[in-house]
């Protein structure tokens, strides 16, 4: 997606260059100075989650959803992060007056939406709550370091023909 957005790529390149001293390795501390890069990676994972469907068995108790539907103990709940990331109200089209890009609906790549605070359980790229992937922070940090190094070295992606 970044290959098709040269302005965003240039902005991320500047952010990566400013985050660490010239010629120095990118450190864990530098990652705090890369909010736009983090947002771009999280937005990529929102649109293309690493796990499209997760399933949980309700072992402890029944659960009443806000819609009034009752999930009973022993049932299996199947959740699709892919669908949640495209239908949850958090990702609905936002007007430019509200900080959204024109046409930034749930299917559009808009990293700015992830710079802002989001609702709990609306972003499920690594699941959420007790069942959140224990390696989520490590995976995202590793991806950020790789992307920052790639951007600082001037490597570029080209859109597929």
Wavefront OBJ file of the C-alpha trace (Angstrom):
o trace
v 0.000 0.000 0.000
v 2.848 2.368 0.806
v 4.246 2.015 -2.713
v 1.085 3.653 -4.059
v 1.341 6.606 -1.617
v 4.597 8.474 -2.351
v 3.660 11.462 -0.148
v 3.132 9.220 2.872
v 6.331 7.316 2.084
v 8.262 10.618 2.017
v 6.703 11.676 5.330
v 7.628 8.354 6.934
v 11.142 8.621 5.510
v 11.553 12.049 7.183
v 10.135 10.717 10.463
v 12.526 7.744 10.419
v 15.513 9.980 9.638
v 14.678 12.317 12.515
v 14.036 9.525 15.043
v 17.636 8.299 15.332
v 21.030 9.933 14.915
v 22.482 9.691 11.412
v 24.317 6.420 10.970
v 23.133 5.068 14.341
v 21.121 1.901 14.753
v 17.394 2.254 15.371
v 16.770 1.455 19.051
v 13.693 0.596 21.077
v 13.711 4.162 22.450
v 13.625 5.539 18.880
v 10.341 3.726 18.223
v 8.519 6.212 20.481
v 9.428 8.921 17.952
v 7.794 7.042 15.056
v 4.032 7.492 15.630
v 3.168 7.813 11.923
v 5.181 4.712 11.028
v 3.452 2.759 13.793
v 0.063 3.994 12.552
v 0.893 2.979 8.963
v 1.907 -0.525 10.071
v -1.175 -0.893 12.283
v -3.421 0.319 9.459
v -1.831 -2.287 7.178
v -2.605 -4.952 9.788
v -6.138 -3.601 10.154
v -6.804 -4.061 6.450
v -4.886 -7.344 6.173
v -4.944 -8.991 9.620
v -2.458 -11.824 10.145
v -5.259 -14.097 11.402
v -8.575 -13.643 9.555
v -10.709 -15.689 12.018
v -10.386 -16.616 15.704
v -12.559 -18.992 17.730
v -13.156 -19.122 21.476
v -15.080 -21.622 23.564
v -17.130 -19.936 26.284
v -16.078 -21.989 29.309
v -16.750 -19.695 32.240
v -20.248 -18.239 31.939
v -22.882 -17.024 29.541
v -22.405 -13.574 28.087
v -25.101 -11.062 27.133
v -24.087 -8.949 24.137
v -25.094 -5.263 23.989
v -27.486 -6.231 21.181
v -29.397 -8.419 23.650
v -28.206 -11.700 22.123
v -27.161 -14.297 24.722
v -24.026 -16.394 24.192
v -24.360 -19.475 26.368
v -21.647 -21.282 28.298
v -20.173 -24.093 26.188
v -20.893 -22.366 22.884
v -18.103 -21.452 20.500
v -17.745 -17.797 19.491
v -16.155 -17.149 16.097
v -14.797 -13.647 15.454
v -13.391 -12.345 12.203
v -10.921 -9.457 12.688
v -11.120 -9.003 8.901
v -14.856 -8.252 9.139
v -14.681 -6.290 12.404
v -12.042 -4.024 10.835
v -14.401 -3.258 7.958
v -17.743 -2.951 9.751
v -17.119 -1.637 13.281
v -18.387 1.962 13.753
v -14.825 3.034 14.641
v -13.849 2.574 10.996
v -16.902 4.269 9.460
v -16.430 7.084 6.975
v -15.252 10.239 8.750
v -15.718 13.725 7.420
v -12.666 15.942 6.734
v -13.953 18.260 9.492
v -13.539 15.341 11.930
v -9.931 14.756 10.842
v -10.593 12.154 8.180
v -9.371 12.157 4.642
v -12.081 12.635 2.026
v -13.352 9.172 1.174
v -11.664 7.479 4.138
v -14.115 4.645 4.592
v -13.326 1.331 6.277
v -11.792 -0.136 3.091
v -9.424 2.807 2.563
v -5.839 3.007 3.826
v -5.843 5.954 6.271
v -3.105 5.678 8.957
v -4.298 8.904 10.602
v -7.297 7.037 12.035
v -4.869 4.938 14.138
v -3.001 7.928 15.576
v -6.202 8.772 17.438
v -7.571 6.750 20.352
v -9.742 3.830 19.290
v -12.456 1.858 21.039
v -11.515 -1.297 22.920
v -12.032 -4.485 20.892
v -12.326 -2.595 17.596
v -8.732 -3.363 16.499
v -8.131 -7.108 16.572
v -4.990 -7.646 14.464
v -3.444 -9.457 17.470
v -6.766 -10.178 19.233
v -7.529 -8.295 22.455
v -8.060 -8.702 26.175
v -6.940 -11.887 27.940
v -6.402 -13.645 24.639
v -4.235 -10.991 23.038
v -1.152 -12.382 21.325
v 1.674 -12.243 23.893
v 4.139 -11.415 21.107
v 2.123 -8.512 19.668
v 4.397 -5.748 21.003
v 7.541 -7.613 19.946
v 6.164 -8.247 16.448
v 5.111 -4.626 15.947
v 8.428 -3.320 17.353
v 10.379 -5.632 15.054
v 8.330 -4.505 12.038
v 8.897 -0.860 12.994
v 12.667 -1.327 13.258
v 12.786 -3.065 9.876
v 10.624 -0.407 8.220
v 12.603 2.456 9.806
v 15.905 0.991 8.596
v 14.435 0.412 5.145
v 13.135 4.002 4.987
v 16.398 5.514 6.303
v 18.438 3.613 3.720
v 16.301 5.022 0.923
v 14.945 1.680 -0.266
v 11.699 2.062 -2.195
v 8.813 -0.160 -3.133
v 7.223 0.085 -6.538
v 3.532 -0.563 -7.196
v 2.847 -3.854 -8.936
v 2.119 -3.426 -12.639
l 1 2 3 4 5 6 7 8 9 10 11 12 13 14 15 16 17 18 19 20 21 22 23 24 25 26 27 28 29 30 31 32 33 34 35 36 37 38 39 40 41 42 43 44 45 46 47 48 49 50 51 52 53 54 55 56 57 58 59 60 61 62 63 64 65 66 67 68 69 70 71 72 73 74 75 76 77 78 79 80 81 82 83 84 85 86 87 88 89 90 91 92 93 94 95 96 97 98 99 100 101 102 103 104 105 106 107 108 109 110 111 112 113 114 115 116 117 118 119 120 121 122 123 124 125 126 127 128 129 130 131 132 133 134 135 136 137 138 139 140 141 142 143 144 145 146 147 148 149 150 151 152 153 154 155 156 157 158 159 160 161
